[in-house]
Amino acid sequence: MGKLFDRLNSDVRFVEGINGCINCGTCTAICPAAEVYDYEPRTIANLVQMRDDNVIEELLKSDTIWYCGECMSCKTRCPRNNAPGLLIQALRGLSIETGLFVESEKGRQQLSLKRMLGNSILETGYCVHFDHAELSMFPELGPVWQWVRDNREKVLAKVGANYNGSGPGAMRKISKENLDELEKIFEVTGGLDWFDKIEDVSTQKAKELGMEKGDATDKKSAYFTHVYRYNNAEKHRRK
């Protein structure tokens, strides 16, 4: 055992996620991610049971731990009540805490999630706010969506939304009191520390790659654009 394993073993998700894998492969057979990615939950369970820091470090640096969709199908099927999805959650957390997430393509995308979803939650109270869904970021939405967005006040009123209004209703404005409470929850649970870690380590990686990262809200910088758009499908997909 080593320091990385000890840290992993202090995470309740890791403790609850592994009771002793018998290598039956049921989790891999049921896993939706294993159908499309070069990913096997059984392999994850086998590797962490080795308690080898070198092996764990390679996992923390890898794309592998970011393929899981955390659907927990593995938990429902395992005959030994293991949950590889929980192991993945613990590994992802440790990857961020150690800063090793920037060593993989999928890990670096945590910056995109932080700036697009994390920032949005704290700023608006919504994971994805209508005003933030720009066609340049989501081209698959198409020109009709752009028209709806350009005319959102009239269109949303017609479908019964309470766009930026007070009181109940979809797309209502969240009060400052509630936003302050949300930020406090992120603070006491360590979420803000994670956000800071993602930004700090991403800054270092951007410098290493010779790219501009921008500030903590920038969605146009070279580094942000790279991690948001780049996808090596040939590397990730199951052969």
Rosetta silent file (secondary structure, phi, psi, omega in degrees, C-alpha in Angstrom):
SEQUENCE: MGKLFDRLNSDVRFVEGINGCINCGTCTAICPAAEVYDYEPRTIANLVQMRDDNVIEELLKSDTIWYCGECMSCKTRCPRNNAPGLLIQALRGLSIETGLFVESEKGRQQLSLKRMLGNSILETGYCVHFDHAELSMFPELGPVWQWVRDNREKVLAKVGANYNGSGPGAMRKISKENLDELEKIFEVTGGLDWFDKIEDVSTQKAKELGMEKGDATDKKSAYFTHVYRYNNAEKHRRK
SCORE:     score description
SCORE:     0.000 S_00000001
   1 L     0.000  155.033  179.845    0.000    0.000    0.000 S_00000001
   2 L  -143.009 -171.551 -174.903    1.057    3.596   -0.548 S_00000001
   3 H   -64.573  -41.547 -179.623   -0.025    7.171   -0.119 S_00000001
   4 H   -65.348  -43.704  178.872   -2.323    7.256   -3.141 S_00000001
   5 H   -63.959  -40.367  178.856   -4.068    4.053   -2.130 S_00000001
   6 H   -59.998  -41.567  178.671   -4.446    5.325    1.431 S_00000001
   7 H   -66.512  -39.888  178.164   -6.091    8.493    0.131 S_00000001
   8 H   -64.616  -40.916 -176.754   -8.330    6.456   -2.137 S_00000001
   9 H   -73.059  -12.148  176.783   -9.214    4.135    0.728 S_00000001
  10 L   -87.030   -5.478  179.593  -10.264    7.112    2.877 S_00000001
  11 L   -88.588  122.874 -177.005  -13.050    7.912    0.391 S_00000001
  12 H   -60.191  -28.328  178.496  -16.349    6.340    1.471 S_00000001
  13 H   -66.735  -35.817  176.603  -17.263    5.759   -2.162 S_00000001
  14 H   -69.121  -45.276 -179.143  -14.206    3.553   -2.568 S_00000001
  15 H   -60.475  -42.993 -179.161  -14.919    1.665    0.646 S_00000001
  16 H   -77.147  -18.175 -172.852  -18.544    1.071   -0.353 S_00000001
  17 H   -88.441  -15.141 -176.365  -17.629    0.279   -3.945 S_00000001
  18 L  -134.601  120.047  177.234  -15.404   -2.760   -3.511 S_00000001
  19 L  -114.685   -5.357 -178.196  -16.130   -5.873   -1.474 S_00000001
  20 L   128.248   97.497 -177.515  -13.928   -8.259   -3.391 S_00000001
  21 L   -75.309  133.625  177.496  -14.108   -8.658   -7.157 S_00000001
  22 L  -102.716    9.923  173.107  -14.349  -12.242   -8.461 S_00000001
  23 L    61.187   35.300 -177.733  -13.559  -11.138  -12.030 S_00000001
  24 L   -78.887  -25.271  177.968  -16.829  -12.484  -13.434 S_00000001
  25 L    85.162    7.294  179.508  -17.225   -9.623  -15.927 S_00000001
  26 H   -60.744  -39.981 -179.298  -20.910   -9.018  -15.241 S_00000001
  27 H   -62.449  -40.135  179.622  -20.277   -5.300  -14.778 S_00000001
  28 H   -68.971  -36.682 -179.057  -18.542   -5.036  -18.143 S_00000001
  29 H   -65.280  -33.370 -176.493  -21.319   -6.989  -19.854 S_00000001
  30 H   -93.239  -13.227 -171.294  -24.000   -4.592  -18.588 S_00000001
  31 L   -71.384  119.906  177.290  -21.961   -1.363  -18.904 S_00000001
  32 H   -63.175  -37.339 -178.407  -23.267    1.041  -21.602 S_00000001
  33 H   -65.776  -32.437 -178.592  -19.901    2.846  -21.753 S_00000001
  34 H   -67.703  -17.451  178.610  -18.078   -0.435  -22.454 S_00000001
  35 H   -73.096  -28.664 -173.616  -20.055   -0.772  -25.679 S_00000001
  36 H  -117.661  -26.615 -178.411  -18.500    2.328  -27.222 S_00000001
  37 E  -105.368  160.031  174.036  -15.326    3.132  -25.254 S_00000001
  38 L   -78.742   74.555 -168.555  -12.144    1.194  -24.636 S_00000001
  39 L  -148.355  134.438  176.547  -13.321    0.685  -21.058 S_00000001
  40 L  -137.118  115.238  177.590  -14.033   -2.248  -18.746 S_00000001
  41 H   -56.406  -35.447  179.252  -15.340   -1.777  -15.175 S_00000001
  42 H   -58.883  -39.684  179.687  -13.952   -5.208  -14.288 S_00000001
  43 H   -64.137  -41.148  178.034  -10.452   -3.989  -15.115 S_00000001
  44 H   -59.043  -47.639 -179.935  -10.871   -0.968  -12.824 S_00000001
  45 H   -60.858  -41.216  179.483  -11.929   -3.216   -9.935 S_00000001
  46 H   -65.061  -42.829 -175.872   -8.977   -5.537  -10.532 S_00000001
  47 H   -66.842  -44.529 -177.649   -6.449   -2.703  -10.709 S_00000001
  48 H   -68.097  -26.559  178.554   -7.487   -0.898   -7.518 S_00000001
  49 L   -70.804  -13.630  177.221   -7.388   -4.183   -5.600 S_00000001
  50 L   -71.956  -22.835  178.756   -3.668   -4.375   -6.346 S_00000001
  51 L    58.629   30.870 -177.404   -3.134   -1.467   -3.909 S_00000001
  52 L  -101.362  119.399 -177.955   -0.172   -0.383   -6.026 S_00000001
  53 H   -61.148  -35.286  179.330    0.459    3.375   -6.091 S_00000001
  54 H   -64.150  -40.764  178.861    2.109    3.202   -9.518 S_00000001
  55 H   -67.095  -43.771  179.999   -0.961    1.513  -10.962 S_00000001
  56 H   -64.107  -40.160  178.511   -3.298    3.999   -9.264 S_00000001
  57 H   -60.802  -41.139  178.761   -1.249    6.946  -10.530 S_00000001
  58 H   -64.854  -35.761  175.595   -1.555    5.693  -14.084 S_00000001
  59 H   -64.095  -43.145 -178.285   -5.326    5.434  -13.632 S_00000001
  60 H   -64.809  -26.199  179.615   -5.475    9.002  -12.313 S_00000001
  61 H   -89.292   -8.431 -168.365   -3.587   10.184  -15.408 S_00000001
  62 L   -91.537  162.372  170.553   -5.684    8.170  -17.838 S_00000001
  63 L   -73.254  -24.258 -170.977   -8.713    8.816  -20.008 S_00000001
  64 H   -52.286  -44.039 -174.258  -10.154    5.539  -18.731 S_00000001
  65 H   -73.255   -6.476 -179.524  -11.674    6.898  -15.519 S_00000001
  66 H  -102.280    1.469  179.657  -13.610    9.555  -17.449 S_00000001
  67 L   -79.561  -29.435 -174.947  -15.482    7.147  -19.750 S_00000001
  68 L   -63.062  137.857  176.563  -17.998    5.982  -17.123 S_00000001
  69 L   -93.983    2.767  179.193  -21.452    7.582  -17.192 S_00000001
  70 L    55.345   37.171  178.677  -22.064    6.740  -13.502 S_00000001
  71 L   -77.728  -19.170  178.055  -25.372    5.035  -14.362 S_00000001
  72 L    67.378   23.283  172.260  -24.603    2.406  -11.673 S_00000001
  73 H   -59.944  -33.087  179.455  -25.842   -0.508  -13.791 S_00000001
  74 H   -60.198  -39.352 -179.280  -22.773   -2.326  -12.476 S_00000001
  75 H   -63.642  -39.454 -175.625  -24.059   -2.009   -8.913 S_00000001
  76 H   -74.066  -20.168 -174.628  -27.412   -3.581   -9.744 S_00000001
  77 H  -106.241  -20.893 -172.366  -25.875   -6.639  -11.446 S_00000001
  78 L   -65.357  126.741  179.331  -22.750   -7.493   -9.426 S_00000001
  79 L   -70.335  -14.924  178.775  -23.111  -10.821   -7.512 S_00000001
  80 L  -107.393    9.417  177.355  -20.698   -9.538   -4.847 S_00000001
  81 L    63.684   29.206  172.260  -22.403   -6.148   -4.456 S_00000001
  82 L   -79.067  163.106  178.185  -19.432   -4.229   -5.826 S_00000001
  83 L  -141.120   84.210  177.685  -19.986   -0.868   -7.517 S_00000001
  84 H   -53.596  -28.762  177.421  -17.270    0.032  -10.043 S_00000001
  85 H   -62.004  -35.253  176.185  -19.171    3.282  -10.658 S_00000001
  86 H   -71.558  -35.932  175.947  -18.383    4.337   -7.087 S_00000001
  87 H   -61.189  -41.345  178.394  -14.726    3.410   -7.604 S_00000001
  88 H   -61.620  -43.488  178.806  -14.727    5.689  -10.645 S_00000001
  89 H   -59.482  -43.442  179.844  -16.183    8.542   -8.590 S_00000001
  90 H   -66.481  -40.690  179.283  -13.450    8.140   -5.991 S_00000001
  91 H   -66.233  -40.146  178.117  -10.725    7.937   -8.654 S_00000001
  92 H   -63.397  -42.526  178.739  -12.030   11.048  -10.404 S_00000001
  93 H   -61.229  -44.245 -179.669  -12.055   12.963   -7.150 S_00000001
  94 H   -68.825  -33.263  178.074   -8.485   11.951   -6.370 S_00000001
  95 H   -62.833  -40.281  177.401   -7.405   12.774   -9.931 S_00000001
  96 H   -69.724  -45.146 -177.817   -8.653   16.331   -9.460 S_00000001
  97 H   -61.658  -35.143 -179.772   -7.200   16.666   -5.958 S_00000001
  98 H   -87.304  -10.437 -178.558   -3.757   15.527   -7.135 S_00000001
  99 L    79.156    6.908 -176.878   -3.922   17.613  -10.333 S_00000001
 100 H   -79.582   -8.132 -179.634   -3.271   14.531  -12.473 S_00000001
 101 H   -61.576  -26.410 -177.048   -6.516   15.033  -14.417 S_00000001
 102 H   -76.652   -3.316 -179.820   -4.732   17.352  -16.862 S_00000001
 103 H   -85.412   -1.683  177.560   -2.582   14.462  -18.090 S_00000001
 104 L  -128.107  154.491 -179.746   -5.467   13.020  -20.123 S_00000001
 105 H   -61.328  -48.582 -178.847   -7.655   14.443  -22.863 S_00000001
 106 H   -69.205  -33.725  177.388  -10.911   13.622  -21.082 S_00000001
 107 H   -64.429  -41.075 -179.961   -9.527   14.805  -17.755 S_00000001
 108 H   -62.491  -23.278  179.398   -8.652   18.212  -19.177 S_00000001
 109 L   -69.091   -7.782  175.396  -12.301   18.607  -20.165 S_00000001
 110 H   -61.150  -27.417  176.219  -13.098   19.140  -16.477 S_00000001
 111 H   -63.653  -40.603  178.103  -12.236   22.786  -17.130 S_00000001
 112 H   -62.678  -44.986 -179.398  -15.097   22.967  -19.641 S_00000001
 113 H   -64.073  -40.109 -179.664  -17.523   21.422  -17.184 S_00000001
 114 H   -63.756  -45.868 -175.672  -16.416   23.749  -14.412 S_00000001
 115 H   -76.772  -30.413 -176.360  -16.790   26.906  -16.492 S_00000001
 116 H   -90.581  -41.795 -178.746  -19.983   25.912  -18.299 S_00000001
 117 H   -98.630  -50.137 -178.012  -21.924   24.041  -15.608 S_00000001
 118 H   -59.644  -50.484  178.792  -20.230   24.893  -12.323 S_00000001
 119 H   -61.561  -38.161 -178.438  -20.086   28.618  -12.955 S_00000001
 120 H   -64.372  -39.704  179.205  -23.663   28.592  -14.236 S_00000001
 121 H   -60.556  -45.696 -177.372  -24.968   26.966  -11.048 S_00000001
 122 H   -72.480  -31.461 -177.522  -23.331   29.613   -8.885 S_00000001
 123 H   -83.290  -37.699 -172.031  -24.296   32.526  -11.140 S_00000001
 124 H  -122.255  -18.855 -174.727  -27.874   31.604  -12.046 S_00000001
 125 L    89.946   -2.530  179.931  -28.929   28.584   -9.980 S_00000001
 126 L  -115.119  140.158  174.762  -29.265   26.510  -13.176 S_00000001
 127 L   -61.169  -46.557  176.588  -26.844   23.872  -14.477 S_00000001
 128 L  -128.927  115.924  179.907  -27.577   25.076  -18.004 S_00000001
 129 L   -95.130  144.884 -179.138  -29.233   28.456  -18.408 S_00000001
 130 H   -52.793  -42.337 -176.413  -31.169   29.358  -21.543 S_00000001
 131 H   -68.204  -19.363 -176.278  -29.080   32.493  -22.066 S_00000001
 132 H   -90.813  -10.880 -176.186  -25.848   30.478  -22.001 S_00000001
 133 L   -83.943   76.869 -178.098  -26.794   28.028  -24.757 S_00000001
 134 L   -82.760  144.785 -179.162  -25.078   29.822  -27.627 S_00000001
 135 L   -61.623  -31.279  179.627  -25.135   28.350  -31.118 S_00000001
 136 L   -65.220  -27.986  179.061  -21.364   28.746  -31.350 S_00000001
 137 L   -90.642  -28.143 -178.019  -20.985   26.333  -28.421 S_00000001
 138 L  -129.886   68.955 -175.408  -23.787   23.963  -29.452 S_00000001
 139 H   -60.450  -21.988 -179.063  -23.960   24.031  -33.283 S_00000001
 140 H   -67.499  -14.850  178.599  -26.119   20.893  -33.287 S_00000001
 141 H   -69.436  -29.512  173.588  -29.038   23.010  -32.027 S_00000001
 142 H    82.561  173.094 -174.546  -29.326   24.600  -35.452 S_00000001
 143 H   -67.174  -27.886  178.581  -30.682   27.912  -36.792 S_00000001
 144 H   -64.649  -41.262  177.044  -34.209   27.398  -35.427 S_00000001
 145 H   -60.117  -42.437 -179.592  -32.778   27.341  -31.932 S_00000001
 146 H   -60.790  -38.793  177.261  -30.914   30.567  -32.633 S_00000001
 147 H   -63.922  -43.021  178.317  -34.177   32.194  -33.697 S_00000001
 148 H   -61.326  -42.989 -179.398  -35.850   31.001  -30.492 S_00000001
 149 H   -64.944  -42.016  179.756  -32.958   32.340  -28.439 S_00000001
 150 H   -63.830  -28.117 -177.894  -33.029   35.701  -30.224 S_00000001
 151 L  -115.530   32.504 -169.508  -36.760   35.957  -29.510 S_00000001
 152 H   -62.508  -34.143 -177.352  -36.718   34.203  -26.151 S_00000001
 153 H   -63.105  -44.527 -179.877  -38.797   36.695  -24.177 S_00000001
 154 H   -72.870  -43.508 -175.858  -41.799   36.328  -26.490 S_00000001
 155 H   -67.062  -45.584 -178.258  -41.362   32.614  -27.173 S_00000001
 156 H   -66.319  -32.716  177.118  -40.867   31.562  -23.548 S_00000001
 157 H   -64.788  -35.882 -178.579  -43.899   33.587  -22.460 S_00000001
 158 H   -69.385  -25.028 -179.921  -46.038   31.679  -24.973 S_00000001
 159 L   -99.721   11.523  173.601  -45.044   28.306  -23.467 S_00000001
 160 L    86.522   10.535  178.579  -45.768   29.410  -19.908 S_00000001
 161 L   -77.961  157.013  178.234  -42.216   30.039  -18.689 S_00000001
 162 L  -110.648   63.102 -171.814  -41.444   32.782  -16.192 S_00000001
 163 L   -59.661  115.270  178.863  -38.279   33.969  -17.912 S_00000001
 164 L    57.658   20.592  179.509  -36.200   36.049  -15.462 S_00000001
 165 L   -96.966  171.639  176.543  -39.349   36.773  -13.476 S_00000001
 166 L   -91.050  162.094 -179.322  -40.045   36.515   -9.756 S_00000001
 167 L    84.396 -169.411 -175.869  -42.176   33.772   -8.240 S_00000001
 168 L   -75.670  168.340  176.261  -42.655   30.214   -9.560 S_00000001
 169 L   122.410  153.064  179.678  -42.209   28.973  -13.108 S_00000001
 170 L   -61.819  141.242  178.647  -39.583   27.653  -15.489 S_00000001
 171 L    64.126   20.725  175.849  -36.551   29.884  -16.067 S_00000001
 172 L   -65.545  157.726  177.506  -37.529   32.133  -13.144 S_00000001
 173 L   -77.650  129.188 -179.934  -34.840   34.309  -11.623 S_00000001
 174 L   -84.147  133.816 -175.571  -33.257   32.693   -8.574 S_00000001
 175 L   -66.295  153.648  177.257  -33.030   35.011   -5.572 S_00000001
 176 H   -59.393  -36.510  179.200  -29.690   36.250   -4.262 S_00000001
 177 H   -59.596  -44.125  179.550  -30.488   34.611   -0.941 S_00000001
 178 H   -70.843  -36.415  177.320  -30.769   31.208   -2.597 S_00000001
 179 H   -65.711  -39.840  177.225  -27.659   31.793   -4.727 S_00000001
 180 H   -63.109  -37.867  178.836  -25.705   32.711   -1.601 S_00000001
 181 H   -67.048  -40.184  176.095  -26.913   29.499    0.028 S_00000001
 182 H   -58.976  -46.686 -179.839  -25.812   27.497   -3.015 S_00000001
 183 H   -62.280  -37.417  178.724  -22.344   29.028   -2.860 S_00000001
 184 H   -64.689  -39.284  176.965  -22.153   28.227    0.861 S_00000001
 185 H   -61.452  -44.427  178.245  -22.994   24.591    0.125 S_00000001
 186 H   -62.586  -35.741 -178.774  -20.202   24.473   -2.459 S_00000001
 187 H   -67.625  -51.404 -174.086  -17.852   26.052    0.070 S_00000001
 188 H   -72.843  -23.914  179.591  -18.480   23.694    2.990 S_00000001
 189 L   -91.263   -2.598  179.027  -18.503   20.577    0.804 S_00000001
 190 L    90.129    3.417 -179.268  -15.211   21.448   -0.886 S_00000001
 191 H   -63.069  -40.265  179.191  -16.726   22.230   -4.269 S_00000001
 192 H   -66.922  -35.372  176.241  -15.140   25.669   -4.470 S_00000001
 193 H   -63.413  -39.744  176.421  -11.757   24.167   -3.609 S_00000001
 194 H   -62.732  -44.480  179.238  -12.213   21.743   -6.508 S_00000001
 195 H   -58.841  -45.081  178.991  -13.086   24.604   -8.836 S_00000001
 196 H   -62.309  -40.940 -179.685   -9.948   26.478   -7.759 S_00000001
 197 H   -63.464  -44.704  179.193   -7.848   23.337   -8.223 S_00000001
 198 H   -59.775  -44.189  179.972   -9.192   22.775  -11.726 S_00000001
 199 H   -66.110  -46.437 -175.711   -8.425   26.373  -12.686 S_00000001
 200 H   -63.590  -47.717 -177.727   -4.940   26.420  -11.107 S_00000001
 201 H   -70.848  -34.362  177.235   -3.727   23.136  -12.586 S_00000001
 202 H   -65.338  -33.578  176.512   -5.293   23.950  -15.969 S_00000001
 203 H   -61.313  -44.471  179.101   -3.323   27.216  -15.958 S_00000001
 204 H   -63.468  -42.250 -179.359   -0.104   25.256  -15.573 S_00000001
 205 H   -67.184  -39.100  178.855   -1.081   22.822  -18.344 S_00000001
 206 H   -61.407  -41.552  177.706   -2.036   25.661  -20.688 S_00000001
 207 H   -63.221  -41.145  178.977    1.394   27.232  -20.176 S_00000001
 208 H   -60.956  -36.318 -179.144    3.025   23.871  -20.854 S_00000001
 209 H   -89.111   -2.352  179.494    1.106   23.611  -24.131 S_00000001
 210 L    70.865   34.679 -178.279    1.786   27.246  -25.027 S_00000001
 211 L  -120.190  150.335  175.274   -1.890   28.198  -25.000 S_00000001
 212 L   -80.327  132.292 -178.224   -3.804   31.084  -23.462 S_00000001
 213 L   -97.999  -30.767 -176.762   -6.220   29.893  -20.761 S_00000001
 214 L    78.509  177.852 -179.706   -8.047   33.096  -19.900 S_00000001
 215 L   -79.703 -175.509 -171.673   -9.700   33.895  -16.581 S_00000001
 216 L   -69.600   -3.515  178.732  -12.083   31.630  -14.658 S_00000001
 217 L  -118.367   -2.903 -173.594  -15.065   32.627  -16.837 S_00000001
 218 L   -70.150  125.837  177.378  -13.414   32.695  -20.279 S_00000001
 219 L  -117.215   15.092 -177.457  -15.044   30.417  -22.873 S_00000001
 220 L  -121.472   -8.860 -175.447  -13.166   31.770  -25.888 S_00000001
 221 L   -65.246  161.654 -177.354   -9.502   31.269  -24.974 S_00000001
 222 H   -61.335  -43.087 -177.514   -7.293   28.925  -27.001 S_00000001
 223 H   -69.118  -45.290  178.725   -6.919   26.378  -24.195 S_00000001
 224 H   -59.379  -46.899 -179.443  -10.621   26.312  -23.315 S_00000001
 225 H   -59.985  -39.890 -179.774  -11.575   25.934  -26.975 S_00000001
 226 H   -63.518  -51.412 -176.566   -9.050   23.125  -27.379 S_00000001
 227 H   -69.847  -26.364 -179.918  -10.221   21.051  -24.413 S_00000001
 228 H   -76.294  -38.627 -171.635  -13.877   21.707  -25.285 S_00000001
 229 H  -100.745  -27.982 -173.109  -13.712   20.757  -28.952 S_00000001
 230 L   -74.545  132.832  178.176  -10.840   18.290  -29.357 S_00000001
 231 L  -148.236  113.326  179.240  -11.797   14.621  -29.354 S_00000001
 232 L   -87.516   80.388 -174.251   -9.515   11.792  -30.451 S_00000001
 233 H   -60.119  -36.148 -178.740  -12.294    9.361  -31.340 S_00000001
 234 H   -61.663  -35.490 -179.380   -9.881    6.805  -32.783 S_00000001
 235 H   -73.187  -39.666 -169.129   -8.124    6.562  -29.411 S_00000001
 236 H   -87.377  -32.579 -172.031  -11.219    6.310  -27.246 S_00000001
 237 E   -74.234  150.480  179.090  -13.636    4.083  -29.111 S_00000001
 238 L   -68.241  130.943 -179.168  -13.729    0.337  -28.608 S_00000001
 239 L   -75.908    0.000    0.000  -11.965   -1.492  -31.391 S_00000001
